Amino acid sequence: MGVLGIAPAFAEGGFTSSIGAWLPGKDSSTWNDRNNDNASTTVKFAGCSVDNGRFTYAGLQLKKARPALPDTVVNRDNNYCDTSSFGDKAAGTYYFHYSNLNGQDRVSAKLSVNSVTVRY
């Protein structure tokens, strides 16, 4: 009797980075999703803190870059220092925009995240 192995689904690409002292309004680096798979685009935060106040969540917007046009917000999520899952996206260039801290877009508290892992 053989063992049936099921291969895990791997994302097309990804990277790990960090956030140091961001105020709302900052953008991540961009990535190019060729949509060669059915993997969800995810942004995982670990080790979240703010320098002035308390961290509850970071408001994130997944944006699609459009040359010569305004970039489009394709999804929004509140990241509670965990994983934001944005679903399988069409081919294109994407980034996440840090829009607010705990629901406030005008704050003096700076967000730091020890590990930011993006998969697409």
C-alpha positions as CSV (number, residue, x, y, z in Angstrom):
1,M,0.0,0.0,0.0
2,G,1.5,3.3,-1.1
3,V,1.3,6.7,0.6
4,L,-0.5,9.4,-1.2
5,G,1.4,12.6,-1.0
6,I,-0.2,15.9,-1.7
7,A,2.2,18.7,-2.5
8,P,1.6,21.9,-0.5
9,A,0.6,25.0,-2.5
10,F,3.4,27.5,-2.8
11,A,3.1,31.1,-3.5
12,E,4.6,32.4,-6.8
13,G,6.9,34.7,-4.9
14,G,7.5,36.7,-1.8
15,F,9.9,38.6,0.4
16,T,10.5,39.4,4.1
17,S,11.3,42.9,5.4
18,S,10.6,45.1,8.4
19,I,9.0,48.4,9.2
20,G,10.8,51.1,11.1
21,A,9.1,54.1,12.5
22,W,6.3,54.5,9.9
23,L,3.6,57.1,10.2
24,P,0.3,56.5,8.3
25,G,0.7,57.3,4.6
26,K,3.8,55.1,3.9
27,D,3.9,52.5,1.1
28,S,5.7,49.2,1.0
29,S,8.0,48.1,-1.8
30,T,6.2,46.9,-4.9
31,W,6.1,43.4,-6.2
32,N,5.1,41.9,-9.6
33,D,2.5,39.2,-9.4
34,R,2.4,37.3,-12.7
35,N,-0.7,35.3,-11.4
36,N,0.9,32.0,-12.3
37,D,-0.8,30.2,-9.4
38,N,-3.9,30.3,-7.3
39,A,-2.1,31.6,-4.2
40,S,-3.7,34.3,-2.1
41,T,-1.7,37.5,-1.6
42,T,-0.9,37.8,2.1
43,V,0.9,40.3,4.3
44,K,2.1,38.9,7.7
45,F,3.2,41.2,10.5
46,A,5.1,39.9,13.6
47,G,6.5,41.9,16.4
48,C,4.4,45.1,16.2
49,S,4.9,48.2,18.4
50,V,4.5,51.9,18.5
51,D,6.8,54.5,20.1
52,N,4.0,56.6,21.6
53,G,0.8,54.8,22.6
54,R,-0.5,51.3,22.1
55,F,-0.8,49.1,19.0
56,T,-4.1,47.5,18.3
57,Y,-4.1,47.3,14.6
58,A,-2.6,48.8,11.4
59,G,-5.0,49.6,8.6
60,L,-3.6,48.3,5.3
61,Q,-4.7,48.9,1.8
62,L,-3.6,46.6,-1.0
63,K,-3.0,48.8,-4.1
64,K,-2.5,47.9,-7.7
65,A,0.0,50.3,-9.5
66,R,-1.4,51.7,-12.8
67,P,1.0,53.6,-15.0
68,A,-0.2,57.1,-15.9
69,L,-3.4,56.6,-13.8
70,P,-4.1,56.8,-10.0
71,D,-3.3,53.5,-8.2
72,T,-6.4,51.4,-7.3
73,V,-7.2,50.1,-3.8
74,V,-8.1,46.5,-4.4
75,N,-8.6,45.4,-0.8
76,R,-8.5,46.7,2.8
77,D,-7.7,44.9,6.0
78,N,-7.0,45.7,9.7
79,N,-3.8,43.8,10.6
80,Y,-3.8,42.9,14.3
81,C,-0.1,41.9,14.1
82,D,-1.1,38.8,12.2
83,T,-1.8,37.8,8.6
84,S,-3.9,39.9,6.2
85,S,-5.2,37.7,3.3
86,F,-6.2,39.6,0.2
87,G,-7.1,36.7,-2.1
88,D,-5.7,35.6,-5.5
89,K,-5.1,38.7,-7.5
90,A,-4.9,39.3,-11.2
91,A,-1.4,39.9,-12.8
92,G,0.0,43.3,-12.0
93,T,2.3,45.3,-9.8
94,Y,1.1,45.7,-6.2
95,Y,2.1,47.2,-2.8
96,F,0.5,47.8,0.5
97,H,-0.3,51.2,1.9
98,Y,-0.3,51.8,5.6
99,S,-3.4,54.0,6.0
100,N,-4.1,54.2,9.7
101,L,-3.1,53.2,13.3
102,N,-6.0,51.9,15.4
103,G,-8.5,53.6,13.0
104,Q,-6.7,57.0,13.2
105,D,-5.0,58.4,10.1
106,R,-3.5,61.4,11.9
107,V,-1.3,60.2,14.6
108,S,2.2,61.0,16.0
109,A,2.9,57.4,17.0
110,K,5.3,55.6,14.8
111,L,4.8,52.0,13.8
112,S,7.6,49.4,13.9
113,V,7.2,45.8,12.8
114,N,10.0,43.3,13.3
115,S,9.0,41.1,10.5
116,V,6.8,41.7,7.4
117,T,6.4,38.7,5.2
118,V,4.7,39.2,1.8
119,R,3.6,36.2,-0.3
120,Y,1.8,36.3,-3.7
